[in-house]
Amino acid sequence: MGVDSAPAPVPADTGGGTVTTAVPARLDRLPWSRWHWMIVIGLGTVWILDGLEVTIVGNVAGRIAEEGSGLAITSAQVTGIAAALYVAGACLGALFFGWLTDRFGRRKLFMITLAVYLGATAMTALSFESWWFFLFRFLTGFGIGGEYAAINSAIDELIPSLYRGRVDLIINGSYWLGAIGGALLSIVMLDTDIFPKDLGWRLSFALGVVLGLVILLVRRHVPESPRWQFIHGRGEAAEELVSSVEREIEQEKGQKLPPPAGEITIHQRKSIGFGMIARTVFARYPRRAVLSLSLFIGQAFLYNAITFGFGAILTTFFDVPTGNTGYYFAVIAAGNFVGPLLLGKLFDTVGRRIMISSTYVLSGLLLFVTAWLFDRGSLTATTLTACWCVVLFFASTGASSAYLTVSEIFPMETRAMAIAFFYALGTAAGGISGPLVFAELTESGIVGDTVLAFQIGAGLMVAAGLVAAFLAVDAERRSLEDIAEPLSVAK
């Protein structure tokens, strides 16, 4: 079953009976259908919101800091303190909502977390003092962090094993569609010929709320995870849901589905404690724990540190006007999205180990080259953007695979909490310290300081890639229950 060490015993207090079900095999043998597209659109589009959020903040930082913006705040505070609070909120939100997701279900929580995000973003648009802006950036992150845990677990449990890798990567990579939108939107919103200084940046956040409301309407139709249902004493509901999906797909395809590959017998339970989660993750799967932490730290520092300050680099070192940084960011955002889109299928065919390690190492090495060219003064705003576009083509694919990895290599009962834990720990290490350090380095205006930030991000990506080369799990085209046996399985 791919266990690092001796299997953990099934807890005595399961809180339910024993059930034998073919639900996992029935879900994995489904062909791609309109129902799966509904899942992807309803759940995956939240990453577009996240990309929109982070990019808008990065690009409007200079404008908010200008006199007449209606907010007394500096650019370094926006890209440093506010960014760090956003990430801190995401870490805490992931842990809090991740625990609730494993306890009360995926569907309830991915509705609640989106509502938290929408409310906090709306309040950000109404900021009148720096403390208000900081508070609601924290709460926006709190909602987004919860989304990571609830949605990644739901997606992997609903998508067939044949497509799970590419779908998960493309969905996580869709963050950069939002980044493109945020970059281009900021160009319009920062144009003082169209909107006053104190209004354009506020409308940028308000439009994020509108997009979120549209996603909320679509998400109402996304069902609960049948895998979560049959373990938590709702076996009949799981069977009924899967049967209705099978009938819908058979009608769509015009043919009968093949029989499922097998069944699984589990002891139903209502919840699982933090102690069992910790023992499972660190005692039963220590190698996987090291892998997960390495991947998240590497990508968190690179992205939360570098991309939060990309606009500041352009304005500080290349005298790019604050109103024009969106054009450059749209280009690197496109590279970020195209990477998972083109390389995602290889994670299901070539395999997880080769693709995860190669994307991490290659992006790190290319970033070292970019840092060297930047240090020599060989780059312009355009060529730096081109270099970043290439680096992030691979880095984005690798970063997306971190979420895929954690969401599929731990047992069903711990999935959302495992995602939350490694996201929070890795992001706290690289995502909170990253923006604070990087804002300080770029604000200094010293080339060597920015080069150092590039090199740190590059080094961590290479290191994570080397860890993956040795510890990555060959999870391609395998059932989640085969990759990590449920804790509640009946022996």
URBEL-V909842 format. One record per residue. N is the residue number from 1. RES is the residue in one small letter. PSI is psi in whole degrees, 0 to 359 (999 if undefined). OMEGA is omega as a letter, one per 30 degrees, with the letter a starting at -180 (NA if undefined). Layout:
n=N res=RES psi=PSI omega=OMEGA
n=N res=RES psi=PSI omega=OMEGA
This chain:
n=1 res=m psi=9 omega=l
n=2 res=g psi=31 omega=a
n=3 res=v psi=138 omega=a
n=4 res=d psi=322 omega=a
n=5 res=s psi=199 omega=a
n=6 res=a psi=139 omega=a
n=7 res=p psi=145 omega=l
n=8 res=a psi=145 omega=l
n=9 res=p psi=152 omega=l
n=10 res=v psi=130 omega=l
n=11 res=p psi=144 omega=a
n=12 res=a psi=323 omega=a
n=13 res=d psi=82 omega=a
n=14 res=t psi=336 omega=l
n=15 res=g psi=15 omega=a
n=16 res=g psi=186 omega=a
n=17 res=g psi=196 omega=l
n=18 res=t psi=136 omega=a
n=19 res=v psi=139 omega=l
n=20 res=t psi=127 omega=a
n=21 res=t psi=152 omega=l
n=22 res=a psi=14 omega=a
n=23 res=v psi=312 omega=l
n=24 res=p psi=315 omega=a
n=25 res=a psi=325 omega=l
n=26 res=r psi=321 omega=l
n=27 res=l psi=320 omega=a
n=28 res=d psi=336 omega=a
n=29 res=r psi=5 omega=l
n=30 res=l psi=138 omega=l
n=31 res=p psi=162 omega=l
n=32 res=w psi=138 omega=a
n=33 res=s psi=178 omega=l
n=34 res=r psi=327 omega=l
n=35 res=w psi=319 omega=l
n=36 res=h psi=324 omega=l
n=37 res=w psi=322 omega=l
n=38 res=m psi=321 omega=l
n=39 res=i psi=313 omega=a
n=40 res=v psi=314 omega=a
n=41 res=i psi=317 omega=a
n=42 res=g psi=324 omega=a
n=43 res=l psi=318 omega=a
n=44 res=g psi=336 omega=a
n=45 res=t psi=348 omega=l
n=46 res=v psi=333 omega=l
n=47 res=w psi=331 omega=l
n=48 res=i psi=320 omega=l
n=49 res=l psi=315 omega=a
n=50 res=d psi=315 omega=l
n=51 res=g psi=321 omega=l
n=52 res=l psi=314 omega=a
n=53 res=e psi=302 omega=a
n=54 res=v psi=320 omega=a
n=55 res=t psi=318 omega=l
n=56 res=i psi=314 omega=a
n=57 res=v psi=315 omega=l
n=58 res=g psi=321 omega=a
n=59 res=n psi=334 omega=l
n=60 res=v psi=359 omega=a
n=61 res=a psi=314 omega=a
n=62 res=g psi=321 omega=a
n=63 res=r psi=318 omega=l
n=64 res=i psi=327 omega=a
n=65 res=a psi=347 omega=a
n=66 res=e psi=152 omega=l
n=67 res=e psi=134 omega=a
n=68 res=g psi=0 omega=a
n=69 res=s psi=343 omega=a
n=70 res=g psi=5 omega=a
n=71 res=l psi=124 omega=l
n=72 res=a psi=94 omega=a
n=73 res=i psi=152 omega=l
n=74 res=t psi=161 omega=l
n=75 res=s psi=321 omega=l
n=76 res=a psi=326 omega=l
n=77 res=q psi=324 omega=l
n=78 res=v psi=312 omega=a
n=79 res=t psi=346 omega=l
n=80 res=g psi=283 omega=a
n=81 res=i psi=310 omega=a
n=82 res=a psi=320 omega=l
n=83 res=a psi=318 omega=l
n=84 res=a psi=322 omega=l
n=85 res=l psi=322 omega=l
n=86 res=y psi=314 omega=a
n=87 res=v psi=320 omega=l
n=88 res=a psi=318 omega=l
n=89 res=g psi=319 omega=l
n=90 res=a psi=321 omega=l
n=91 res=c psi=311 omega=a
n=92 res=l psi=321 omega=l
n=93 res=g psi=321 omega=l
n=94 res=a psi=315 omega=a
n=95 res=l psi=313 omega=a
n=96 res=f psi=307 omega=a
n=97 res=f psi=334 omega=l
n=98 res=g psi=317 omega=l
n=99 res=w psi=316 omega=l
n=100 res=l psi=326 omega=a
n=101 res=t psi=316 omega=l
n=102 res=d psi=334 omega=a
n=103 res=r psi=317 omega=a
n=104 res=f psi=357 omega=l
n=105 res=g psi=157 omega=a
n=106 res=r psi=317 omega=a
n=107 res=r psi=313 omega=l
n=108 res=k psi=318 omega=a
n=109 res=l psi=325 omega=a
n=110 res=f psi=348 omega=l
n=111 res=m psi=317 omega=a
n=112 res=i psi=315 omega=a
n=113 res=t psi=324 omega=l
n=114 res=l psi=322 omega=l
n=115 res=a psi=320 omega=l
n=116 res=v psi=315 omega=l
n=117 res=y psi=313 omega=a
n=118 res=l psi=314 omega=a
n=119 res=g psi=316 omega=a
n=120 res=a psi=322 omega=l
n=121 res=t psi=319 omega=l
n=122 res=a psi=319 omega=l
n=123 res=m psi=328 omega=l
n=124 res=t psi=320 omega=a
n=125 res=a psi=338 omega=a
n=126 res=l psi=11 omega=a
n=127 res=s psi=134 omega=l
n=128 res=f psi=345 omega=l
n=129 res=e psi=158 omega=a
n=130 res=s psi=323 omega=a
n=131 res=w psi=325 omega=l
n=132 res=w psi=316 omega=l
n=133 res=f psi=314 omega=l
n=134 res=f psi=315 omega=a
n=135 res=l psi=313 omega=a
n=136 res=f psi=343 omega=l
n=137 res=r psi=321 omega=l
n=138 res=f psi=313 omega=a
n=139 res=l psi=328 omega=l
n=140 res=t psi=314 omega=l
n=141 res=g psi=323 omega=l
n=142 res=f psi=316 omega=l
n=143 res=g psi=318 omega=a
n=144 res=i psi=319 omega=l
n=145 res=g psi=319 omega=l
n=146 res=g psi=325 omega=l
n=147 res=e psi=318 omega=a
n=148 res=y psi=313 omega=a
n=149 res=a psi=311 omega=a
n=150 res=a psi=319 omega=a
n=151 res=i psi=317 omega=l
n=152 res=n psi=321 omega=l
n=153 res=s psi=317 omega=a
n=154 res=a psi=317 omega=a
n=155 res=i psi=311 omega=a
n=156 res=d psi=332 omega=a
n=157 res=e psi=346 omega=a
n=158 res=l psi=339 omega=a
n=159 res=i psi=134 omega=l
n=160 res=p psi=148 omega=a
n=161 res=s psi=331 omega=a
n=162 res=l psi=330 omega=a
n=163 res=y psi=356 omega=a
n=164 res=r psi=316 omega=a
n=165 res=g psi=306 omega=a
n=166 res=r psi=321 omega=a
n=167 res=v psi=314 omega=a
n=168 res=d psi=317 omega=a
n=169 res=l psi=316 omega=a
n=170 res=i psi=321 omega=l
n=171 res=i psi=313 omega=l
n=172 res=n psi=326 omega=l
n=173 res=g psi=342 omega=a
n=174 res=s psi=348 omega=l
n=175 res=y psi=322 omega=a
n=176 res=w psi=344 omega=l
n=177 res=l psi=319 omega=l
n=178 res=g psi=323 omega=l
n=179 res=a psi=320 omega=l
n=180 res=i psi=314 omega=l
n=181 res=g psi=318 omega=l
n=182 res=g psi=321 omega=a
n=183 res=a psi=313 omega=a
n=184 res=l psi=323 omega=l
n=185 res=l psi=321 omega=a
n=186 res=s psi=330 omega=l
n=187 res=i psi=314 omega=a
n=188 res=v psi=314 omega=a
n=189 res=m psi=335 omega=a
n=190 res=l psi=358 omega=l
n=191 res=d psi=107 omega=a
n=192 res=t psi=349 omega=l
n=193 res=d psi=342 omega=a
n=194 res=i psi=312 omega=a
n=195 res=f psi=144 omega=l
n=196 res=p psi=160 omega=a
n=197 res=k psi=325 omega=a
n=198 res=d psi=6 omega=a
n=199 res=l psi=320 omega=a
n=200 res=g psi=313 omega=a
n=201 res=w psi=329 omega=l
n=202 res=r psi=319 omega=l
n=203 res=l psi=331 omega=l
n=204 res=s psi=315 omega=l
n=205 res=f psi=322 omega=a
n=206 res=a psi=324 omega=l
n=207 res=l psi=330 omega=l
n=208 res=g psi=325 omega=l
n=209 res=v psi=318 omega=l
n=210 res=v psi=314 omega=l
n=211 res=l psi=319 omega=l
n=212 res=g psi=322 omega=l
n=213 res=l psi=323 omega=l
n=214 res=v psi=316 omega=l
n=215 res=i psi=322 omega=l
n=216 res=l psi=322 omega=l
n=217 res=l psi=319 omega=l
n=218 res=v psi=320 omega=a
n=219 res=r psi=339 omega=l
n=220 res=r psi=334 omega=a
n=221 res=h psi=354 omega=l
n=222 res=v psi=128 omega=a
n=223 res=p psi=172 omega=l
n=224 res=e psi=155 omega=l
n=225 res=s psi=120 omega=l
n=226 res=p psi=330 omega=l
n=227 res=r psi=319 omega=l
n=228 res=w psi=320 omega=a
n=229 res=q psi=312 omega=a
n=230 res=f psi=335 omega=l
n=231 res=i psi=330 omega=a
n=232 res=h psi=34 omega=l
n=233 res=g psi=20 omega=a
n=234 res=r psi=47 omega=a
n=235 res=g psi=321 omega=a
n=236 res=e psi=319 omega=l
n=237 res=a psi=321 omega=l
n=238 res=a psi=314 omega=a
n=239 res=e psi=317 omega=a
n=240 res=e psi=318 omega=l
n=241 res=l psi=311 omega=a
n=242 res=v psi=321 omega=l
n=243 res=s psi=319 omega=a
n=244 res=s psi=323 omega=l
n=245 res=v psi=318 omega=l
n=246 res=e psi=317 omega=l
n=247 res=r psi=318 omega=l
n=248 res=e psi=317 omega=a
n=249 res=i psi=321 omega=l
n=250 res=e psi=322 omega=l
n=251 res=q psi=319 omega=l
n=252 res=e psi=317 omega=a
n=253 res=k psi=342 omega=l
n=254 res=g psi=24 omega=l
n=255 res=q psi=158 omega=a
n=256 res=k psi=147 omega=l
n=257 res=l psi=149 omega=l
n=258 res=p psi=159 omega=l
n=259 res=p psi=150 omega=l
n=260 res=p psi=157 omega=a
n=261 res=a psi=338 omega=a
n=262 res=g psi=180 omega=a
n=263 res=e psi=167 omega=l
n=264 res=i psi=141 omega=l
n=265 res=t psi=127 omega=a
n=266 res=i psi=156 omega=l
n=267 res=h psi=117 omega=a
n=268 res=q psi=148 omega=a
n=269 res=r psi=162 omega=a
n=270 res=k psi=326 omega=a
n=271 res=s psi=174 omega=l
n=272 res=i psi=138 omega=a
n=273 res=g psi=165 omega=l
n=274 res=f psi=326 omega=a
n=275 res=g psi=315 omega=l
n=276 res=m psi=322 omega=l
n=277 res=i psi=313 omega=a
n=278 res=a psi=316 omega=l
n=279 res=r psi=322 omega=a
n=280 res=t psi=311 omega=a
n=281 res=v psi=316 omega=a
n=282 res=f psi=332 omega=l
n=283 res=a psi=319 omega=a
n=284 res=r psi=326 omega=a
n=285 res=y psi=58 omega=a
n=286 res=p psi=323 omega=l
n=287 res=r psi=320 omega=l
n=288 res=r psi=328 omega=l
n=289 res=a psi=316 omega=l
n=290 res=v psi=316 omega=l
n=291 res=l psi=310 omega=a
n=292 res=s psi=315 omega=a
n=293 res=l psi=319 omega=l
n=294 res=s psi=314 omega=a
n=295 res=l psi=318 omega=a
n=296 res=f psi=322 omega=l
n=297 res=i psi=315 omega=a
n=298 res=g psi=307 omega=a
n=299 res=q psi=328 omega=a
n=300 res=a psi=316 omega=a
n=301 res=f psi=315 omega=a
n=302 res=l psi=309 omega=a
n=303 res=y psi=312 omega=a
n=304 res=n psi=332 omega=l
n=305 res=a psi=310 omega=a
n=306 res=i psi=310 omega=a
n=307 res=t psi=330 omega=l
n=308 res=f psi=329 omega=a
n=309 res=g psi=11 omega=a
n=310 res=f psi=318 omega=l
n=311 res=g psi=322 omega=l
n=312 res=a psi=323 omega=l
n=313 res=i psi=315 omega=a
n=314 res=l psi=317 omega=a
n=315 res=t psi=325 omega=a
n=316 res=t psi=314 omega=a
n=317 res=f psi=340 omega=a
n=318 res=f psi=8 omega=l
n=319 res=d psi=35 omega=l
n=320 res=v psi=128 omega=l
n=321 res=p psi=146 omega=a
n=322 res=t psi=330 omega=a
n=323 res=g psi=349 omega=a
n=324 res=n psi=354 omega=a
n=325 res=t psi=334 omega=a
n=326 res=g psi=326 omega=l
n=327 res=y psi=315 omega=a
n=328 res=y psi=318 omega=a
n=329 res=f psi=327 omega=l
n=330 res=a psi=325 omega=a
n=331 res=v psi=312 omega=a
n=332 res=i psi=332 omega=l
n=333 res=a psi=322 omega=l
n=334 res=a psi=318 omega=l
n=335 res=g psi=322 omega=l
n=336 res=n psi=321 omega=a
n=337 res=f psi=322 omega=a
n=338 res=v psi=328 omega=l
n=339 res=g psi=298 omega=l
n=340 res=p psi=327 omega=a
n=341 res=l psi=317 omega=a
n=342 res=l psi=327 omega=a
n=343 res=l psi=347 omega=a
n=344 res=g psi=318 omega=a
n=345 res=k psi=329 omega=a
n=346 res=l psi=335 omega=l
n=347 res=f psi=336 omega=l
n=348 res=d psi=345 omega=a
n=349 res=t psi=298 omega=l
n=350 res=v psi=320 omega=l
n=351 res=g psi=158 omega=a
n=352 res=r psi=310 omega=a
n=353 res=r psi=309 omega=a
n=354 res=i psi=316 omega=a
n=355 res=m psi=319 omega=l
n=356 res=i psi=310 omega=a
n=357 res=s psi=319 omega=a
n=358 res=s psi=321 omega=a
n=359 res=t psi=322 omega=l
n=360 res=y psi=309 omega=a
n=361 res=v psi=315 omega=a
n=362 res=l psi=318 omega=l
n=363 res=s psi=322 omega=l
n=364 res=g psi=316 omega=l
n=365 res=l psi=319 omega=l
n=366 res=l psi=327 omega=l
n=367 res=l psi=324 omega=l
n=368 res=f psi=318 omega=l
n=369 res=v psi=318 omega=l
n=370 res=t psi=317 omega=l
n=371 res=a psi=319 omega=l
n=372 res=w psi=316 omega=l
n=373 res=l psi=321 omega=l
n=374 res=f psi=319 omega=l
n=375 res=d psi=325 omega=l
n=376 res=r psi=347 omega=a
n=377 res=g psi=22 omega=a
n=378 res=s psi=358 omega=a
n=379 res=l psi=149 omega=l
n=380 res=t psi=177 omega=l
n=381 res=a psi=322 omega=a
n=382 res=t psi=313 omega=a
n=383 res=t psi=328 omega=l
n=384 res=l psi=318 omega=l
n=385 res=t psi=320 omega=l
n=386 res=a psi=317 omega=l
n=387 res=c psi=315 omega=l
n=388 res=w psi=324 omega=l
n=389 res=c psi=317 omega=l
n=390 res=v psi=316 omega=l
n=391 res=v psi=313 omega=a
n=392 res=l psi=345 omega=l
n=393 res=f psi=317 omega=l
n=394 res=f psi=322 omega=a
n=395 res=a psi=321 omega=l
n=396 res=s psi=320 omega=l
n=397 res=t psi=316 omega=l
n=398 res=g psi=316 omega=a
n=399 res=a psi=319 omega=l
n=400 res=s psi=325 omega=a
n=401 res=s psi=340 omega=l
n=402 res=a psi=316 omega=l
n=403 res=y psi=318 omega=l
n=404 res=l psi=314 omega=a
n=405 res=t psi=306 omega=a
n=406 res=v psi=328 omega=a
n=407 res=s psi=349 omega=a
n=408 res=e psi=352 omega=a
n=409 res=i psi=4 omega=l
n=410 res=f psi=156 omega=a
n=411 res=p psi=154 omega=a
n=412 res=m psi=314 omega=a
n=413 res=e psi=340 omega=a
n=414 res=t psi=4 omega=a
n=415 res=r psi=304 omega=a
n=416 res=a psi=320 omega=a
n=417 res=m psi=325 omega=l
n=418 res=a psi=317 omega=l
n=419 res=i psi=312 omega=a
n=420 res=a psi=316 omega=a
n=421 res=f psi=310 omega=a
n=422 res=f psi=326 omega=l
n=423 res=y psi=313 omega=a
n=424 res=a psi=314 omega=a
n=425 res=l psi=313 omega=a
n=426 res=g psi=319 omega=a
n=427 res=t psi=325 omega=l
n=428 res=a psi=320 omega=a
n=429 res=a psi=314 omega=a
n=430 res=g psi=335 omega=a
n=431 res=g psi=330 omega=l
n=432 res=i psi=312 omega=l
n=433 res=s psi=325 omega=a
n=434 res=g psi=301 omega=a
n=435 res=p psi=322 omega=a
n=436 res=l psi=313 omega=a
n=437 res=v psi=315 omega=a
n=438 res=f psi=321 omega=l
n=439 res=a psi=320 omega=l
n=440 res=e psi=319 omega=a
n=441 res=l psi=315 omega=a
n=442 res=t psi=328 omega=a
n=443 res=e psi=335 omega=a
n=444 res=s psi=335 omega=a
n=445 res=g psi=8 omega=l
n=446 res=i psi=124 omega=a
n=447 res=v psi=316 omega=a
n=448 res=g psi=327 omega=l
n=449 res=d psi=317 omega=l
n=450 res=t psi=323 omega=l
n=451 res=v psi=318 omega=l
n=452 res=l psi=317 omega=l
n=453 res=a psi=317 omega=l
n=454 res=f psi=315 omega=a
n=455 res=q psi=323 omega=l
n=456 res=i psi=313 omega=l
n=457 res=g psi=318 omega=a
n=458 res=a psi=316 omega=a
n=459 res=g psi=319 omega=l
n=460 res=l psi=325 omega=l
n=461 res=m psi=316 omega=l
n=462 res=v psi=316 omega=a
n=463 res=a psi=317 omega=l
n=464 res=a psi=323 omega=l
n=465 res=g psi=322 omega=l
n=466 res=l psi=322 omega=l
n=467 res=v psi=316 omega=a
n=468 res=a psi=326 omega=a
n=469 res=a psi=329 omega=a
n=470 res=f psi=327 omega=a
n=471 res=l psi=352 omega=a
n=472 res=a psi=147 omega=a
n=473 res=v psi=134 omega=l
n=474 res=d psi=80 omega=a
n=475 res=a psi=359 omega=a
n=476 res=e psi=133 omega=l
n=477 res=r psi=22 omega=l
n=478 res=r psi=147 omega=l
n=479 res=s psi=147 omega=l
n=480 res=l psi=324 omega=a
n=481 res=e psi=338 omega=l
n=482 res=d psi=324 omega=l
n=483 res=i psi=317 omega=l
n=484 res=a psi=108 omega=a
n=485 res=e psi=131 omega=l
n=486 res=p psi=143 omega=l
n=487 res=l psi=333 omega=a
n=488 res=s psi=9 omega=a
n=489 res=v psi=140 omega=l
n=490 res=a psi=126 omega=a
n=491 res=k psi=999 omega=NA
